Amino acid sequence: MRYLRRSGRASSKHNEEEDMTVIALTGANGRLGSYLREPLAKLGTKLVSSDLADDIGELHDGEEYRRTDVADMDAVMAMLEGVDTVVHFAAIPDESPFEDLVGPNFIGSYNIWEAAYRLGVKRVVYASSIHAVGMHPRTDFIGVDAAHRPDSFYGLSKCFSEDLGRMYWEKRGLECVCLRILSCAQVTSERALGTWLSYDDLVQLVVRSISSPVVGFTVVYGVSNNDRAPVDNAASSFLGYRPTDNAEQYAEKILAEAAPADPQDPAQSCHGGVFAKIDLGESGIAHMNIVDDRK
């Protein structure tokens, strides 16, 4: 099936219609997606949520649900019809055998960017990950220009998608913000004292990535205002992202219960944590204490 790129809004539309913002959210049934649905429904004129689930429960005002497999180009084209900005969170969110990741994490990203280009979508906001640079030592205070050093096939999929986003901006003018999320979950480990991204700060980060007038191609770390944050967002400060939460409030309890540090353990010495230690294809989440507190 052939599609033509939408060159812009029809001139016959009224001015108020030209100001309408339609946002698409993939991975809406995931843990992070569950916290984004309501604020994005309020931010846009309309929110198109998508996932593989048959339904995602009660919809918010202004939200509609389009069940979509991101590995299916025709389905992605239908889901993104009429959309201005896509917030792409759909993926397998863990290390898995490469063959399992190809569809949702690699082909899915290509389909999102290619469909967005064909349909004239303005911007892609992508849920990347610290695992794209996870083999950098934790003692390195890395910026958004840090070279890709993936710690897993999962991290490799994030490198691929970041490079895809840069290429579509430089070759086709499709704007992109890649959110290198560190640890958006309850603080349950010593590492999370630096890597924590609160749900409120996640929402602020996504909203800033959507509402900033010009972003070109931008990488920004998804991390809260932690005293021990191991990454530097200075080069992306123009987004206006100013996190307010700080994991230090959990430090006394976490450090009192933590095992002695081992600087030779990649899970402790690399930015990717346990993902830097596991074998390729082995689940990283299985070795972590992540609380499923989705809305």
C-alpha positions in Angstrom: 0.0 0.0 0.0 1.4 3.4 -1.0 0.9 6.6 1.1 1.7 10.2 0.3 3.3 12.5 2.8 0.9 15.1 4.2 2.3 18.5 3.3 0.4 20.5 5.8 -3.1 21.3 7.0 -5.7 22.1 4.3 -6.0 25.7 3.6 -9.8 25.5 3.9 -9.6 24.7 7.6 -10.5 27.4 10.0 -7.8 29.1 12.1 -9.0 27.5 15.3 -8.8 24.1 13.7 -5.2 24.8 12.5 -4.2 25.3 16.2 -5.5 21.9 17.2 -3.0 19.5 18.6 -3.5 15.7 18.3 -1.1 13.6 20.3 -0.5 9.9 19.8 0.8 7.7 22.7 2.1 4.2 21.9 2.6 1.8 24.8 -0.3 3.4 26.6 -1.0 0.2 28.6 2.5 0.0 30.0 3.5 1.2 33.4 4.9 4.5 32.2 2.2 5.0 29.6 -0.4 4.7 32.4 1.0 7.9 34.0 1.1 9.8 30.7 -2.4 9.2 29.4 -4.3 11.7 31.6 -1.9 14.6 31.3 -1.5 14.2 27.6 -5.2 14.0 27.1 -5.4 17.4 28.9 -2.5 18.8 26.9 -3.8 18.1 23.4 -7.1 18.6 21.7 -7.2 14.9 21.3 -5.1 11.9 22.5 -4.8 8.8 20.4 -3.6 6.0 22.8 -2.4 2.7 21.4 -1.1 -0.6 22.6 -1.6 -4.4 21.9 -4.2 -4.8 24.6 -7.9 -5.3 23.5 -8.7 -2.2 25.7 -7.0 0.0 28.3 -9.9 0.6 30.6 -11.8 3.8 31.1 -10.8 6.5 28.7 -10.1 10.1 29.7 -11.9 13.1 28.2 -10.5 13.7 24.8 -8.8 10.2 24.6 -9.5 7.5 22.1 -8.0 4.0 21.8 -6.6 2.5 18.6 -5.3 -1.0 19.2 -2.0 -1.2 17.2 0.9 -3.5 16.7 3.8 -1.2 16.0 5.5 -3.9 13.9 2.6 -3.6 11.4 3.2 -0.6 9.1 -0.4 -0.5 7.9 -1.7 -0.5 11.5 0.8 2.3 12.4 -0.3 4.4 9.4 -3.9 4.1 10.5 -3.1 4.9 14.1 -1.1 8.1 13.2 -3.6 9.5 10.7 -4.3 13.1 11.7 -1.7 13.1 14.5 0.6 16.1 15.1 3.0 14.6 17.6 3.7 11.0 18.5 5.0 9.9 22.0 6.5 6.5 21.3 6.8 4.3 24.4 5.8 0.9 22.8 8.5 -1.7 23.0 9.6 -4.8 25.0 11.1 -2.9 28.0 13.7 -5.5 29.0 16.6 -7.4 27.6 15.5 -10.4 25.5 16.8 -12.5 22.7 17.5 -10.4 19.7 14.9 -12.2 17.6 12.2 -11.2 20.1 13.2 -7.5 20.0 13.3 -7.2 16.2 9.6 -6.6 15.7 8.6 -4.3 18.5 11.9 -2.5 19.2 13.6 -2.3 15.8 10.9 -2.6 13.1 8.4 -0.8 15.4 10.7 2.2 15.6 11.2 2.3 11.8 7.5 2.1 11.2 6.8 4.9 13.6 9.3 7.3 12.0 8.5 6.3 8.4 4.7 6.6 9.0 5.2 9.9 10.8 7.2 11.2 7.9 4.7 10.0 5.3 1.8 11.6 7.2 3.4 14.9 8.0 3.7 14.4 11.8 5.6 17.3 13.3 7.6 15.5 16.0 8.5 12.1 17.6 9.1 12.0 21.3 10.9 8.7 21.9 11.4 6.7 25.1 15.1 5.9 24.8 17.1 4.6 27.7 20.3 4.9 29.7 21.0 1.4 28.3 22.0 3.0 25.0 25.1 4.2 26.9 25.1 1.7 29.7 28.7 0.4 29.5 30.1 3.9 30.4 31.6 3.8 33.9 29.5 5.3 36.6 32.5 7.5 37.6 32.1 9.3 34.2 29.6 12.2 34.5 28.2 11.7 31.0 26.4 14.3 28.9 23.8 13.9 26.2 26.7 13.7 23.6 28.1 10.5 25.2 29.0 7.9 22.6 26.7 5.0 22.2 27.9 2.0 24.4 24.9 -0.3 24.6 24.9 -2.9 27.4 22.4 -5.3 25.8 20.4 -6.0 22.7 17.7 -3.9 24.4 20.2 -1.0 24.7 21.2 -1.6 21.0 17.6 -1.1 20.0 17.7 2.3 21.7 20.9 3.2 19.9 19.2 2.2 16.6 16.2 4.3 17.3 18.2 7.3 18.4 20.2 7.1 15.2 17.0 6.6 13.2 15.6 9.8 14.8 18.8 11.8 14.0 18.7 10.6 10.4 15.0 11.4 9.9 15.7 14.9 11.2 18.8 15.5 9.1 17.5 13.9 5.9 13.7 14.5 6.2 13.1 17.3 8.7 11.1 15.3 11.2 11.9 16.6 14.7 12.7 14.2 17.5 13.4 14.2 21.2 15.0 11.1 22.6 14.4 10.7 26.4 17.2 8.6 27.8 15.2 7.4 30.8 17.3 6.1 33.7 15.1 4.5 36.4 11.4 5.5 36.3 10.3 3.3 39.2 10.1 3.3 42.9 13.5 3.8 44.6 14.6 0.3 45.9 18.4 0.3 45.3 21.5 2.3 45.9 21.8 2.9 42.2 18.4 4.5 42.0 19.5 7.2 44.4 21.1 8.7 41.3 19.0 7.4 38.5 15.5 7.9 39.8 12.9 9.6 37.6 9.7 10.3 39.4 6.4 10.0 37.6 5.7 13.7 38.0 9.1 14.6 36.5 8.4 12.1 33.7 5.2 13.9 32.8 7.0 17.3 32.9 9.8 15.9 30.6 7.3 14.6 28.0 5.2 17.8 28.1 8.3 20.0 27.6 9.4 17.8 24.7 6.0 18.2 23.1 5.5 21.9 23.8 9.0 23.3 23.1 8.7 25.4 19.8 11.9 24.0 18.2 13.8 20.9 19.1 15.5 19.6 15.9 17.1 16.4 17.1 17.6 16.4 20.9 18.7 13.9 23.5 17.8 14.5 27.1 18.3 12.3 30.1 15.1 11.2 32.0 16.3 11.8 35.6 15.0 13.7 38.5 16.8 16.4 40.5 18.8 13.9 42.4 21.9 14.9 44.4 23.6 11.8 43.0 22.5 12.1 39.4 25.3 10.6 37.2 24.4 12.4 34.0 24.4 16.0 32.6 21.5 17.6 30.8 23.1 21.0 30.4 23.1 20.8 26.6 19.3 20.1 26.5 18.4 22.9 29.0 16.6 24.8 26.3 13.7 22.4 26.6 12.9 24.0 30.0 12.9 20.6 31.8 13.5 21.4 35.4 12.9 18.3 37.6 11.7 18.9 41.1 11.9 15.5 42.9 15.0 14.2 44.6 15.8 10.6 45.6 17.9 11.8 48.5 14.9 11.5 50.7 15.3 7.7 50.5 19.1 7.6 51.0 19.4 6.9 54.7 17.2 3.8 54.5 18.6 2.5 51.2 22.2 2.9 52.2 21.6 1.3 55.6 20.3 -1.8 53.9 22.8 -1.9 50.9 25.4 -4.6 50.6 29.1 -3.4 50.6 30.1 -1.9 47.3 32.1 -3.9 44.8 33.9 -1.7 42.2 34.7 -4.8 40.1 31.0 -5.6 39.7 29.7 -4.2 36.3 26.2 -3.9 37.9 27.7 -1.4 40.3 30.4 0.2 38.2 28.5 0.9 34.9 25.7 3.3 34.1 23.6 0.4 32.9 23.5 -1.3 36.3 22.6 -5.0 36.1 22.1 -4.8 32.4 25.8 -4.3 32.1 26.4 -7.6 33.9 23.8 -10.0 32.5 24.4 -12.2 29.4 23.0 -11.0 26.1 19.4 -12.1 25.8 19.0 -12.6 29.5 16.3 -10.6 31.3 17.6 -7.7 33.3 14.3 -6.9 35.1 14.3 -10.4 36.5 17.3 -9.3 38.7 15.7 -6.0 39.8 13.1 -5.1 42.4 10.7 -3.1 40.2 7.3 -2.4 41.7 4.4 -2.6 39.2 2.5 0.4 40.4 0.9 1.4 37.1 -2.3 3.5 37.3 
